Amino acid sequence: MEREFDFIVVGGGSAGCALAARLSGEPTVSVLLIEAGPDVSPWQVRMPLAVDFLLTSTAYNWAFESEVEEGLGGRVMSHPRGRVIGGSSAINGMVYTRGNPQDYDEWRDEHGCSGWGYADVLPYFMRMECAKTGDDRYRGRKGPLRVTRPAPKNPLNAAFLEAGRAIGYPISDDSNGPQHEGFAVAEQTIIDGQRNSSAAAFLNADVRSRPNLTISPKTLVEKIVFEGRRAVGVRCQTPAGAKVFKSRREIVLSAGGVGSPHILKLSGIGPAEELQSHGIPVVHDAQGVGANLQDHLDLPIQYSCKQPVSLKRATEWPRKAFVGINWFLFKGGVAASNQFEVSAYIRSRAGISKPNLKFEFFPLSISHSNFKPHPQEAFQVHCTVETSYSRGVLRLRSANPAEAPLMQFNYLSDERDMQTFREGVGLVRELIASRPFDAFRGAEIEPGEAVKSKEALDEWIRLRATTAFHISSTCAMGRSDDPNAVVGPDLKVHGVEGLRVADASIMPVVVTSNLNASAMMIGERAADFCLGRSQLSPSNEPYWVNPKWETSQR
């Protein structure tokens, strides 16, 4: 393998695949894409309903764990992250959602991220998309990432949407368009019954055949190599042994909310005292590296169903066999969808201008004790706190690159997060108690009708809340005079040269949604920064804010 490249991209995940594809689209530059995991796409990755296997297996998954979380009753939280070309987009739930437009305006106005407002990022979302629905002013038609909108057939999905309408919530024709708030059909990164990961979308056969793009899978980056304060290469362990790859222009970390700060610290960029305690020479004392750790917490609220319309029978023999056969032969049927086909972004109380909760409907219910479907017909609503105030920190466990870092999320350490969960449980109960669910609603399984008091509800929340798999913000973007900012609005790492970060770790505050779409958008923008191209012209299209937000919850 060639040892010197113009650009080295570390991490072949959501952002890294987009970035490598766009960089290598310039034929005058050479690009190396490094990924710690394999370059494969087995059926478990391609089948949408095989997510459970991917999240619990270590074949394509880093399988990180948090430290003991006091706010979760002393539990340790499992944190799957993709370790394969495609990264977490190869093992995620395939939900395509950009976030609320106000998220990006807040980055710009409150966190010093000049040029990152909604008007600035919208053209990049559009450039990467190939969407068949929605308004042309907001949706892309010619990008590499094909996005689909399912036609939900399960009557429980229809009941969910109608229940939202019946109790006064807004309905959005396109939650990725001008109106994020409300009940809507949920878009997917699924094409022709198969997962459309960032690798499938951006690294197709034509891109892979480019002579200026080299992909190095099963390659663990140990550290960035510096000459003075300039990043000039990366030291790696490859299947052929230890190697150093040199960069003529820039290195871009796209290793995600865990990998990017970990590599920075191993390379001497981070809090000086922490680095010195592990015998790592300090290149730049950067207190913000690994700080500001954020995630979304999720609660599945579960109900038995009075009619046999859930997915329960599809999980049992012999129908389970037919589900698999249908997918393997025709890429159709139940297994061709993630089954998260309807969702809602809502505000839990008046006085909040953008949604702080997401409801995601799933026409099956899973036991907390063994992660298997409940023995009776059942369904669940995932209640996710989207605006989280609790903050954690990622620290080195050792100077060994193969040893996972320590992650302390401090979940529910901020009372405002617990308050939002309490409100969310009440709003889910109101939703399911509405007329459209009369024909289906059975007993409440979790938390159970007896769990009503504040004390009982808080205890249940601490025992049942789980990650929504949205680790972010550990290399936060901000002004150079902000001691907690790791990168500037051009994604260059403060204090050094020749090094950028481009992935979900640069979010100053996590977006109000899943992270796959926004991570790919960050990769798109990073390519233009690296190549010195003018940014796409801002698109000053208006977006919808509930006109009653100051006085009404819906």
C-alpha positions as CSV (number, residue, x, y, z in Angstrom):
1,M,0.0,0.0,0.0
2,E,1.1,3.5,-0.7
3,R,2.4,5.2,2.4
4,E,1.7,8.9,1.6
5,F,-1.6,10.6,0.7
6,D,-3.0,14.1,0.4
7,F,-5.8,13.4,2.9
8,I,-6.2,10.7,5.5
9,V,-9.7,10.1,6.8
10,V,-9.8,8.1,10.1
11,G,-13.1,6.3,10.5
12,G,-15.3,4.8,7.8
13,G,-18.7,5.6,9.5
14,S,-21.5,7.9,8.6
15,A,-19.4,11.1,8.2
16,G,-16.2,9.3,7.1
17,C,-17.8,7.6,4.1
18,A,-19.4,10.8,2.9
19,L,-16.1,12.7,3.4
20,A,-13.9,10.2,1.6
21,A,-16.3,10.0,-1.3
22,R,-16.5,13.7,-1.8
23,L,-12.7,14.2,-1.3
24,S,-11.9,11.5,-3.8
25,G,-14.3,13.1,-6.3
26,E,-11.5,15.6,-6.9
27,P,-9.2,13.5,-9.1
28,T,-6.1,15.6,-8.3
29,V,-5.9,14.5,-4.7
30,S,-5.2,11.1,-3.1
31,V,-7.3,9.9,-0.2
32,L,-6.8,7.1,2.4
33,L,-9.9,5.9,4.3
34,I,-9.0,4.0,7.5
35,E,-11.5,1.8,9.3
36,A,-10.8,-0.4,12.3
37,G,-13.5,-2.9,11.3
38,P,-13.9,-5.1,8.2
39,D,-15.1,-4.1,4.8
40,V,-18.1,-6.4,4.5
41,S,-21.8,-6.3,4.0
42,P,-23.2,-9.6,5.3
43,W,-27.0,-10.3,5.3
44,Q,-27.3,-9.3,8.9
45,V,-26.2,-5.8,7.9
46,R,-28.4,-5.7,4.9
47,M,-31.6,-7.0,6.4
48,P,-33.4,-4.1,8.2
49,L,-35.0,-6.3,10.9
50,A,-31.7,-7.9,11.9
51,V,-30.8,-4.8,14.1
52,D,-31.1,-6.8,17.3
53,F,-28.3,-9.1,16.2
54,L,-26.1,-6.2,15.2
55,L,-26.6,-4.4,18.5
56,T,-25.8,-7.4,20.6
57,S,-23.0,-9.0,18.5
58,T,-19.4,-8.0,18.6
59,A,-18.7,-9.0,15.0
60,Y,-19.3,-5.4,13.7
61,N,-19.7,-3.6,17.0
62,W,-17.3,-2.0,19.4
63,A,-19.7,-2.9,22.2
64,F,-18.6,-0.1,24.5
65,E,-19.9,0.1,28.1
66,S,-20.4,3.1,30.4
67,E,-19.1,3.3,33.9
68,V,-21.6,2.7,36.7
69,E,-24.4,5.3,36.4
70,E,-25.8,6.4,39.7
71,G,-28.7,8.2,37.9
72,L,-29.7,4.8,36.4
73,G,-29.8,3.0,39.7
74,G,-26.2,1.9,39.5
75,R,-26.5,0.2,36.2
76,V,-23.8,0.0,33.5
77,M,-25.1,1.0,30.1
78,S,-24.1,-0.9,26.9
79,H,-23.2,1.3,24.0
80,P,-23.0,-0.4,20.6
81,R,-21.0,1.5,18.0
82,G,-20.3,0.3,14.4
83,R,-16.9,-1.3,13.8
84,V,-17.2,-1.9,10.0
85,I,-17.2,0.1,6.8
86,G,-20.3,2.2,7.3
87,G,-19.8,2.6,11.0
88,S,-22.9,3.0,13.1
89,S,-25.0,3.5,10.0
90,A,-24.4,-0.2,9.3
91,I,-25.9,-1.3,12.6
92,N,-28.4,1.5,13.5
93,G,-32.2,1.6,13.3
94,M,-32.1,3.2,9.8
95,V,-34.3,6.2,10.9
96,Y,-33.5,9.2,8.7
97,T,-34.1,12.5,10.5
98,R,-32.2,15.7,10.3
99,G,-33.0,17.4,13.5
100,N,-34.9,20.6,14.2
101,P,-33.9,23.7,12.2
102,Q,-33.6,25.6,15.5
103,D,-30.8,23.2,16.5
104,Y,-28.5,24.7,13.9
105,D,-29.5,28.3,14.5
106,E,-28.6,27.7,18.2
107,W,-25.2,26.3,17.2
108,R,-24.6,29.5,15.3
109,D,-26.1,32.0,17.8
110,E,-25.4,30.5,21.2
111,H,-22.2,28.5,20.7
112,G,-20.1,30.6,18.3
113,C,-20.5,28.2,15.3
114,S,-20.5,30.8,12.6
115,G,-21.8,29.5,9.3
116,W,-23.6,26.5,10.9
117,G,-27.2,27.9,11.0
118,Y,-30.1,26.1,9.3
119,A,-29.8,28.2,6.2
120,D,-26.1,27.0,5.9
121,V,-26.6,23.3,6.5
122,L,-29.9,22.9,4.5
123,P,-28.0,22.9,1.1
124,Y,-25.7,20.2,2.3
125,F,-28.6,18.0,3.5
126,M,-30.1,18.5,0.0
127,R,-26.8,17.8,-1.8
128,M,-26.5,14.4,-0.2
129,E,-30.1,13.3,-0.5
130,C,-32.1,11.6,-3.2
131,A,-35.6,11.8,-1.7
132,K,-38.8,11.0,-3.7
133,T,-41.2,13.1,-1.6
134,G,-41.3,16.5,0.1
135,D,-41.0,20.1,-1.1
136,D,-38.2,20.8,-3.6
137,R,-37.1,23.8,-1.6
138,Y,-36.1,21.5,1.3
139,R,-35.4,18.1,-0.2
140,G,-32.6,16.9,-2.4
141,R,-33.3,14.8,-5.5
142,K,-29.9,13.9,-7.0
143,G,-27.6,13.0,-4.1
144,P,-26.1,9.6,-3.4
145,L,-28.1,8.9,-0.3
146,R,-31.5,7.5,-1.3
147,V,-34.1,8.2,1.4
148,T,-37.5,6.4,1.4
149,R,-40.8,7.0,3.2
150,P,-42.7,3.9,4.0
151,A,-46.4,3.3,3.5
152,P,-47.3,2.0,6.9
153,K,-49.8,-0.9,6.6
154,N,-50.1,-2.0,10.2
155,P,-53.4,-0.7,11.8
156,L,-51.5,0.2,15.0
157,N,-49.4,2.7,13.0
158,A,-52.5,4.3,11.7
159,A,-53.9,4.4,15.2
160,F,-50.8,6.2,16.4
161,L,-51.1,8.9,13.8
162,E,-54.8,9.3,14.2
163,A,-54.4,9.5,18.0
164,G,-52.0,12.4,17.7
165,R,-54.4,14.2,15.5
166,A,-57.4,13.4,17.7
167,I,-55.8,15.0,20.8
168,G,-54.7,18.1,19.1
169,Y,-51.1,17.6,18.0
170,P,-50.0,19.0,14.6
171,I,-49.5,16.6,11.7
172,S,-46.4,17.1,9.6
173,D,-46.3,16.0,5.9
174,D,-42.5,15.9,6.1
175,S,-40.6,16.1,9.4
176,N,-37.4,16.6,7.4
177,G,-38.9,19.6,5.6
178,P,-40.1,22.9,7.0
179,Q,-42.2,21.3,9.9
180,H,-40.2,19.1,12.3
181,E,-42.7,19.3,15.1
182,G,-45.7,16.9,15.0
183,F,-46.8,13.4,14.1
184,A,-45.5,12.0,10.8
185,V,-44.5,9.0,8.8
186,A,-40.8,8.3,9.6
187,E,-38.3,8.2,6.8
188,Q,-35.8,5.4,6.4
189,T,-32.4,4.7,4.9
190,I,-33.8,1.5,3.4
191,I,-33.8,0.8,-0.3
192,D,-35.5,-2.1,-2.0
193,G,-35.8,-3.9,1.3
194,Q,-32.1,-3.5,2.3
195,R,-30.2,-1.2,4.6
196,N,-28.7,1.9,2.8
197,S,-25.8,2.6,5.1
198,S,-23.3,5.5,4.4
199,A,-21.0,2.9,2.8
200,A,-23.7,1.6,0.5
201,A,-24.7,5.2,-0.4
202,F,-21.4,7.0,-0.7
203,L,-18.9,4.1,-1.4
204,N,-20.6,2.4,-4.4
205,A,-18.7,0.5,-7.0
206,D,-17.9,3.5,-9.1
207,V,-16.4,5.4,-6.1
208,R,-14.4,2.4,-4.9
209,S,-12.9,2.1,-8.4
210,R,-11.4,5.5,-8.3
211,P,-7.6,5.2,-8.5
212,N,-7.1,8.1,-6.0
213,L,-9.1,6.4,-3.2
214,T,-7.6,3.7,-1.0
215,I,-9.6,2.0,1.7
216,S,-7.7,0.3,4.6
217,P,-10.1,-1.9,6.7
218,K,-9.1,-3.8,9.9
219,T,-6.7,-1.0,10.6
220,L,-6.5,0.4,14.2
221,V,-5.1,4.0,14.5
222,E,-2.9,4.2,17.5
223,K,-2.0,7.9,17.3
224,I,-1.6,10.9,15.1
225,V,2.1,11.7,14.3
226,F,3.1,15.3,14.8
227,E,6.1,17.3,13.7
228,G,6.0,20.2,16.1
229,R,2.4,21.2,16.2
230,R,1.5,20.0,12.7
231,A,-0.2,16.6,12.1
232,V,1.8,14.8,9.4
233,G,0.6,11.2,9.7
234,V,-1.0,8.3,11.6
235,R,0.5,5.3,13.2
236,C,-1.6,2.2,12.8
237,Q,-1.8,-1.5,13.3
238,T,-2.8,-3.2,10.0
239,P,-3.3,-6.8,9.1
240,A,0.3,-6.6,7.7
241,G,1.7,-5.1,10.9
242,A,2.6,-1.6,12.2
243,K,2.6,1.2,9.6
244,V,2.8,4.9,9.5
245,F,0.8,6.7,6.8
246,K,1.9,10.2,5.9
247,S,-0.4,13.1,5.0
248,R,0.7,15.8,2.6
249,R,-2.2,18.1,3.4
250,E,-4.6,17.1,6.2
251,I,-5.8,14.4,8.5
252,V,-9.5,14.3,9.4
253,L,-10.8,12.3,12.4
254,S,-14.2,10.9,11.7
255,A,-14.1,8.1,14.3
256,G,-17.3,9.3,16.1
257,G,-18.2,10.5,19.5
258,V,-16.0,7.9,21.2
259,G,-13.2,7.3,18.7
260,S,-12.3,10.9,17.8
261,P,-11.7,12.2,21.4
262,H,-10.0,8.9,22.2
263,I,-7.5,9.2,19.4
264,L,-6.9,12.9,20.1
265,K,-6.0,12.1,23.7
266,L,-3.7,9.2,22.7
267,S,-2.0,11.6,20.4
268,G,-1.3,14.3,23.0
269,I,-4.3,16.6,22.5
270,G,-6.5,16.8,25.6
271,P,-6.4,17.9,29.2
272,A,-2.7,18.0,30.1
273,E,-3.0,16.6,33.6
274,E,-4.9,13.5,32.3
275,L,-2.4,12.9,29.4
276,Q,0.6,13.2,31.7
277,S,-1.0,10.7,34.2
278,H,-0.8,8.1,31.4
279,G,2.7,9.0,30.3
280,I,1.5,10.7,27.0
281,P,3.5,13.7,25.9
282,V,1.3,16.8,25.6
283,V,1.1,18.4,22.2
284,H,-1.7,20.7,23.1
285,D,-3.5,21.2,26.4
286,A,-7.2,21.1,25.2
287,Q,-9.5,20.8,28.2
288,G,-12.6,20.3,26.0
289,V,-11.5,17.0,24.5
290,G,-13.7,14.3,25.9
291,A,-15.8,16.8,27.9
292,N,-19.4,17.7,27.1
293,L,-20.4,14.0,26.5
294,Q,-24.0,13.8,25.5
295,D,-26.6,11.1,24.6
296,H,-30.3,10.7,24.3
297,L,-32.1,8.5,26.8
298,D,-35.1,6.4,25.8
299,L,-38.0,4.7,27.6
300,P,-40.1,2.0,26.0
301,I,-43.7,2.3,27.4
302,Q,-45.5,-0.9,26.7
303,Y,-49.1,-2.1,26.3
304,S,-50.8,-5.4,25.6
305,C,-52.9,-5.4,22.4
306,K,-56.5,-6.7,22.2
307,Q,-56.2,-7.7,18.6
308,P,-53.7,-10.0,16.8
309,V,-52.2,-7.2,14.8
310,S,-48.8,-6.8,16.3
311,L,-45.6,-8.3,15.0
312,K,-45.6,-11.1,17.6
313,R,-46.6,-13.9,15.2
314,A,-43.8,-12.8,12.8
315,T,-41.3,-13.6,15.6
316,E,-42.6,-17.1,16.1
317,W,-42.2,-20.4,14.2
318,P,-43.3,-21.3,11.6
319,R,-44.2,-17.7,10.5
320,K,-40.7,-16.5,11.4
321,A,-39.2,-18.9,8.8
322,F,-41.5,-17.4,6.1
323,V,-40.5,-13.9,7.1
324,G,-36.9,-14.8,6.5
325,I,-37.6,-16.7,3.2
326,N,-39.6,-13.7,1.9
327,W,-36.7,-11.4,2.6
328,F,-33.9,-13.7,1.3
329,L,-35.8,-14.4,-1.9
330,F,-37.7,-11.2,-2.6
331,K,-36.3,-8.6,-0.2
332,G,-39.9,-8.1,1.0
333,G,-42.2,-8.5,3.9
334,V,-41.8,-7.7,7.6
335,A,-38.0,-8.0,7.5
336,A,-37.7,-5.4,4.8
337,S,-38.6,-2.6,7.2
338,N,-37.1,-1.3,10.5
339,Q,-40.8,-1.2,11.6
340,F,-40.2,2.2,13.1
341,E,-42.6,3.7,10.5
342,V,-44.4,6.4,12.4
343,S,-43.1,8.9,15.0
344,A,-43.7,12.3,16.6
345,Y,-41.6,15.2,17.8
346,I,-43.4,17.1,20.4
347,R,-42.9,19.6,23.2
348,S,-43.6,18.3,26.7
349,R,-44.8,21.7,28.0
350,A,-45.6,25.2,27.0
351,G,-42.8,27.7,26.9
352,I,-40.5,25.5,24.8
353,S,-40.0,26.6,21.2
354,K,-38.9,23.3,19.7
355,P,-39.6,19.6,20.5
356,N,-37.8,18.1,23.5
357,L,-39.4,14.6,23.2
358,K,-39.7,12.1,20.5
359,F,-42.3,9.3,20.4
360,E,-41.4,6.4,18.2
361,F,-44.0,3.7,17.7
362,F,-43.1,0.0,17.5
363,P,-45.8,-2.6,16.8
364,L,-44.2,-5.2,19.1
365,S,-43.2,-5.2,22.7
366,I,-39.9,-6.5,24.1
367,S,-39.3,-7.9,27.6
368,H,-36.7,-6.0,29.7
369,S,-35.7,-9.2,31.4
370,N,-34.6,-11.3,28.3
371,F,-35.0,-8.9,25.3
372,K,-37.5,-11.3,23.7
373,P,-41.0,-10.4,22.6
374,H,-43.7,-10.5,25.3
375,P,-45.7,-13.7,25.2
376,Q,-48.9,-11.8,24.5
377,E,-49.8,-9.4,21.6
378,A,-48.3,-6.1,22.6
379,F,-46.8,-2.8,21.3
380,Q,-44.6,0.0,22.7
381,V,-44.0,3.7,22.4
382,H,-40.4,4.8,22.7
383,C,-40.3,8.0,24.7
384,T,-36.9,9.7,24.1
385,V,-35.7,12.9,25.8
386,E,-34.3,14.9,22.9
387,T,-33.1,18.0,24.9
388,S,-30.9,16.6,27.6
389,Y,-29.1,18.8,30.1
390,S,-27.0,16.1,31.8
391,R,-23.3,16.1,30.7
392,G,-20.7,13.5,31.0
393,V,-17.0,13.0,30.2
394,L,-14.8,10.5,28.3
395,R,-11.4,9.8,29.8
396,L,-8.5,7.5,29.0
397,R,-8.5,4.1,30.7
398,S,-4.8,3.7,29.7
399,A,-2.4,4.7,26.9
400,N,-3.1,1.4,25.1
401,P,-5.0,2.3,21.9
402,A,-6.8,-1.1,22.0
403,E,-8.3,-0.4,25.4
404,A,-11.7,1.3,25.4
405,P,-11.9,4.7,27.1
406,L,-13.9,5.4,30.3
407,M,-17.3,6.9,29.7
408,Q,-19.2,8.5,32.5
409,F,-22.5,10.0,31.1
410,N,-24.0,11.2,34.4
411,Y,-27.4,10.3,33.1
412,L,-30.4,12.0,34.8
413,S,-28.0,14.1,37.0
414,D,-29.9,17.2,35.9
415,E,-33.4,17.3,37.3
416,R,-34.7,18.9,34.1
417,D,-34.2,15.6,32.3
418,M,-36.2,13.7,34.9
419,Q,-39.0,16.3,34.6
420,T,-39.2,15.8,30.9
421,F,-39.4,12.0,31.3
422,R,-42.2,12.4,33.8
423,E,-44.1,14.6,31.4
424,G,-43.4,12.3,28.5
425,V,-44.8,9.2,30.3
426,G,-48.0,11.2,31.0
427,L,-48.3,12.3,27.4
428,V,-47.8,8.7,26.1
429,R,-50.5,7.5,28.5
430,E,-52.9,10.3,27.2
431,L,-52.1,9.3,23.6
432,I,-52.8,5.6,24.1
433,A,-56.0,6.4,26.1
434,S,-57.4,8.3,23.2
435,R,-60.3,7.0,21.0
436,P,-58.2,5.7,18.0
437,F,-56.6,3.1,20.3
438,D,-59.8,1.8,21.8
439,A,-59.9,-1.2,19.6
440,F,-56.3,-2.2,20.4
441,R,-55.5,-0.9,23.9
442,G,-55.0,-3.6,26.6
443,A,-53.4,-3.3,29.9
444,E,-50.3,-1.2,30.5
445,I,-47.4,-3.6,30.8
446,E,-44.6,-1.1,31.6
447,P,-44.5,1.0,33.8
448,G,-47.9,-0.4,34.8
449,E,-51.0,1.4,35.9
450,A,-50.0,1.3,39.6
451,V,-46.9,3.4,38.9
452,K,-48.5,6.9,39.3
453,S,-46.8,8.8,42.1
454,K,-43.7,10.9,41.4
455,E,-41.6,8.6,43.6
456,A,-42.7,5.4,41.9
457,L,-42.3,6.9,38.5
458,D,-38.8,8.2,39.2
459,E,-37.8,4.8,40.4
460,W,-39.1,3.1,37.3
461,I,-37.5,5.7,35.0
462,R,-34.1,5.1,36.6
463,L,-34.4,1.3,36.3
464,R,-35.8,1.3,32.7
465,A,-34.2,4.2,30.8
466,T,-31.7,3.1,28.2
467,T,-29.6,4.7,25.6
468,A,-30.9,5.8,22.2
469,F,-27.4,5.2,20.8
470,H,-26.6,8.9,20.1
471,I,-23.2,9.6,21.6
472,S,-22.0,13.1,20.7
473,S,-20.4,16.4,21.5
474,T,-17.0,15.2,22.9
475,C,-15.0,17.4,20.5
476,A,-17.4,20.4,20.5
477,M,-17.2,23.1,17.9
478,G,-16.9,26.7,19.0
479,R,-14.8,29.9,18.9
480,S,-11.0,29.7,19.4
481,D,-11.3,31.8,22.6
482,D,-13.7,29.2,24.1
483,P,-11.6,27.0,26.4
484,N,-14.2,24.2,26.0
485,A,-14.2,24.2,22.2
486,V,-12.1,21.6,20.5
487,V,-12.6,22.6,16.8
488,G,-13.6,25.8,15.1
489,P,-16.4,26.3,12.6
490,D,-14.0,25.2,9.8
491,L,-13.6,21.9,11.9
492,K,-9.9,22.6,12.4
493,V,-8.6,21.4,15.8
494,H,-7.7,24.5,17.9
495,G,-4.0,24.8,18.7
496,V,-2.5,22.5,16.0
497,E,-2.3,22.4,12.2
498,G,-3.2,19.9,9.5
499,L,-5.9,18.3,11.6
500,R,-9.7,18.4,11.6
501,V,-12.6,16.5,13.2
502,A,-15.7,15.8,11.2
503,D,-18.4,13.6,12.9
504,A,-21.1,13.8,15.6
505,S,-18.5,14.6,18.2
506,I,-18.2,18.2,16.9
507,M,-21.9,19.0,17.9
508,P,-21.8,21.7,20.6
509,V,-25.2,20.4,21.6
510,V,-26.7,17.1,20.3
511,V,-29.4,17.6,17.7
512,T,-33.1,17.0,18.3
513,S,-33.1,13.6,16.4
514,N,-31.1,10.6,15.6
515,L,-27.6,11.4,14.4
516,N,-27.0,9.5,11.2
517,A,-28.3,12.2,8.8
518,S,-26.5,15.1,10.6
519,A,-23.2,13.2,10.8
520,M,-23.3,12.6,7.0
521,M,-24.1,16.3,6.5
522,I,-21.0,17.2,8.6
523,G,-18.9,14.9,6.4
524,E,-20.3,16.6,3.3
525,R,-19.3,20.1,4.6
526,A,-15.9,18.9,5.8
527,A,-15.0,17.9,2.2
528,D,-15.5,21.4,1.0
529,F,-13.5,22.8,3.9
530,C,-10.6,20.5,3.1
531,L,-10.6,21.2,-0.6
532,G,-10.8,24.9,-0.1
533,R,-14.1,25.2,-1.9
534,S,-16.6,27.9,-1.3
535,Q,-19.5,26.7,0.9
536,L,-22.8,26.2,-0.8
537,S,-24.9,29.3,-0.8
538,P,-27.3,29.6,2.2
539,S,-30.9,28.6,1.6
540,N,-33.0,31.1,3.5
541,E,-36.2,29.0,3.4
542,P,-38.5,29.5,6.4
543,Y,-39.3,26.8,8.9
544,W,-42.3,26.2,11.1
545,V,-42.4,27.0,14.8
546,N,-45.6,26.3,16.6
547,P,-47.3,29.8,16.9
548,K,-48.7,28.8,20.3
549,W,-45.4,27.5,21.8
550,E,-45.3,30.2,24.6
551,T,-48.7,29.4,25.9
552,S,-49.6,25.9,24.7
553,Q,-48.1,22.4,24.8
554,R,-49.6,21.5,21.4
